[in-house]
Amino acid sequence: MEITAEVMADAYMLVAIVSSEDHNTVRILASNWIHDAIELVGLDVIARLAQLPAAPPGSRPRGLLVAHAPPMPEVLGGEEAAMLDVLGHRELYALAVQVGRQRHFLLLSSEHPNFINEAKLVVVQMRCGYALSKMSDLLSTADTQDPLSDRERECLLWVSEGKTTEEVALILGVSGNTVNNYVTHAIQKLSASNRAMAIATAIRNGII
């Protein structure tokens, strides 16, 4: 929050991109975006925003004005830019933050175009990397190993779609008790207290 205020930004989002064989997923480590905004924008767009325009440490960052976005269909489509504009993320900067062998991304945004203090971004980028190097507990949430097994993830995904235990059992060809066991294990691994919290955590971290 101090860094966000220092550069005259309104919002921040610290993310880690976890790569697997078939796709990349984004894990949100810290953010002051409202939950509904994250849901509306979508994790895929956030991942693209974080990775492609991100400035490496020490380089001069380049901002993205979503209302006047250059033609970058692989990064931001017209509808996606309009959504960000409506949500008040009209100016965006993506900063790559290297911490040891781990690479994270800091998204800073402002409701007002040309408002973020670009001159201070290089300094706060370095400060952010230093601060994160002292916060191993926070970074551990971006572990590259998905905590859920394939079956646990599959069961939690179907439950998030509104399926009952019996319906999930029928879909997967297993018993209801087996489905409940998988979901219980998923809840425990995600340090959640119930199914709803486990689903919210899994969605927020790009697991399902």
N, C-alpha and C positions, 0 to 999 in steps of 0.2 A: 504494500500500500504506500509506503514511503517513496519507493521508486516511481510508482504510478503518479503520485502527486508531484514529484520533482520534475517530471518531464511534461506536466500539464495534461496527462491522459486521464480519462474517466474510468476505464476498465482494463483489467489485466486477465490473462489466462496463461498459466504455466502448464505445458503439456510435454509428454514423452511419446515418441513414435516407436511402437514395438513392431519389428519386422518378423514375419514368418514366411514360410515357403510360398504361400499363395496370396497373401495380402498384408497390408500394413494396418495396424489399429492405433488409435490415439488414446492415451490415458491422460485424463485431466488430473493434475496434481494439486492445483490451487487455482481459484478463480473467484471473481466477484460478479461474474455474469449471472443473471437470474436463470433459474433452471429452465423456465419455458423458452428463453432465448436459445439456450444450448439445444433443446429439443427441436426447435423450429429450424435452426441453421443446419444441424446435423453434424455428426462426428466426421463424416467423410469430407465435408467442406472445411471444417476446422483443421483436419489433417493436411489438406491441400494448401490452405492459407499459411499454416505453420511452416511447411517444408519448402515450398517453391520460391517464395520471395524472401526467405530468411537471410539476414545479413550475418556472415561469419564474424567471430570476435575480432575487433580491431578495424573492421571495414565500415565505410559510411553507409548507414541504412537508407533504404529508399521506401518511402511511404506509398500506400495504396489508397487513393480516394475512391471509395466504392461508387459514388455517383458519376465519376468520370473514369471508370476503370478502363484500362487499355484492353484491346481484344485478346483475352487470355481464357479461351473456353475450357482449357484443361485445368485452370485454377478456379475461375469464378464466372458462372453464367449470369445472364441478365436478371433472371428471377432471383438468384442467390444474392446478387449485388443489391437488388431492390429490397430484399428481406433485411439485409444488414443495415441498409440505410434507414428503414422504418424502425429498426430496433435501436438505433442511435449509435451504431458503430460505423461512422461515416469516414473516419480516417484510421488506417490500420498500419502498424509496423510489426514485422516478425523478426525477432532476434534469436539467433542460434546461441545456446548457452552450453559450453563444453564443461563437463565435470568429470575429470578422469577420462575413462573410455566411454562414458555415457554422454549422449547428446540430447539436450532438451531445447524447447522452443518457448520463448516468451512473446505472447501476442499482447500488444498495447493498442488501445483504440480510444478515439475521442468522438464525442457527439458533434463537435464542430470541425469542419475541414480546415487544414493548415493551422491547427492549434497546438499540436504536440511539438515540444522543443527538441528538434532534431539534433542540435548541437550537443545535447546532454546524453543522447542515446548510447554512444560508444562507451562512455564512462559507466553508466548504470548497467550496461550489459556486462562489463567486467565485474562490477560489484555483485550483480546477481549470481554470476558463476562462483565467486568467492563465498557468498552466503550459502549457496546450495551445497558447496563442498563440506560445509559444517553441519549439514542436516541429512545425515544418512538415513534416518528413519523415514523422512518424507520421500526420499528417492527410492526407498525399498518398495514402495507401492507401484513403481514402474518396472518391476522385475520382468525380464523378458520371458519368463516361464509363466504361462497361463495357469492359474491355480486350479482350474477345473479340468476334470477329465472330459473326453468327448461326450460321454453319456450324461454326465452331470450338466454340461452346458446345453445339451440338446433338450433335456427335461426342463431345465429352467427357461429355455427359450419358448417351449410350447406352453408352459404355465404363464409366461408373460403375454402370450397371445390369447389368454383367457380360457385355455383348455382345462378341464377337470382332470383329476388324477386318473380316473377310469378312461377318459378319452386319450390321454397321453399313453397310457398302458396299451390301449388298442392300436394306436399309431405305431408304437415302437415294438409291439409284439412281446411285451413283458407283463409281469403281474403289477397290480396296483401297489403292493408292498415294495416292490423293487423301485418303482417310480418315486415313492415317498422316501426311500432310503437315499436315492440319488439327490433328490431335492434337499434333504436334510444335510447331506455331506456338503452340498454347494453352499447352503446357508452358513455352515460352520467355517468353511474355507474362506468365505467372504466376510467373516466376522460380523454377520448380520444377526438380528434377533428374530426375524420372521421372513416369510416368503417375499412380501412386498419390499422390504428393505434390501433383500438379496438381489431382487430383480432390478431395483433402482441402482444399486452399486454396480451390478454387471453392465447395465446400459451405460452408466456414466463412465465406466472404465473401458468401454468398447469390447467387452467380453462377449456380449450377445447383441 
